[in-house]
């Protein structure tokens, strides 16, 4: 399943429901907007994520933001070259 499928499915699933408190849904939608922006900016074609807690990361605004930050950090670090190894 590609990232576009995940994001389009996520957009459909983020409509307010009994599972997501009303105050959380706006925060969750904002976090997903940040992730979509990061994915578009860095031209990410796919990624996989899972949770150690058993709770879906896709419903946790902080987890969604952390994934966006991790993608940005990986792309930046990759573009900057290897770290910690002095040139010989």
N, C-alpha and C positions, 0 to 999 in steps of 0.2 A: 504494500500500500504506500503510495507516494505522499509527500508532505501536503500537496494540494488537496488530496482526498481527506487527510486528517484535518486540515484547516477548514475546508468547506463543511465537513461533518461537524467540527467543533462549533462553527458559526450557527448551525442549525440547533445544536444541543445547548447553546448558551441562553436560550430564551428562559425567562424566569420560570422556575418550577418550585415545587414544594421542597426539593432537595437542597436548593440554594437559597439562603435567606435573601430578602429583597435588597438589603444594603450591600451584600456581597456580590450580587450579580453585576452591578455597575463597575465595581472594582475588578471583577473577573473579566468582564468585557474589555476594560481598559488594558489589563495585562495581556490579553490575547491580541489586542491591537498593536501593542509594543512588540510582541513576538512576530506577528505578521510583518511589521515594518522591518524588523531585524532580518528576517528571512528574505524579504524582497531586496533589502539593501545589500546583503552579502551573497545574493543569488544561491541560497541554499536549496538544493533539490530534494533532500530527504534527511531525516534524522529519526532516531528512536530514543525513547525515554521511558523509564519505569520508576516506580516508587518503592522505597524500602519499607514503607509503613503499611502497604497494602491498600492505602487510600489512593484514589486516582489523582495524579499530579495535575491533570487537566482541569480539575475543579478547584485548585488552590492557586489564588492569584500570585502569591509569593513564589511558588514553584515555577509557574509560567514565566515570571520575570527572571528568575534565576537561570532558566533554560536560555532565554534571550541573551542574558549577560554572558553565559558560557559560550554560546555561539560567537558572539562578538569578540570575546577574549581569544578564543581559538583562532579565529580568522586573523586577528591583529597579530598574535604571536607567530603564526605561520608566515605572515607577510614580513615580519621583522627579522626572521631568520632564527637560527638556534641560539638558545640562551645558556649561559653558564659555562660554555666551553670556549676558552680563549683561542684566538687564531694561532696556529702554529706555523 
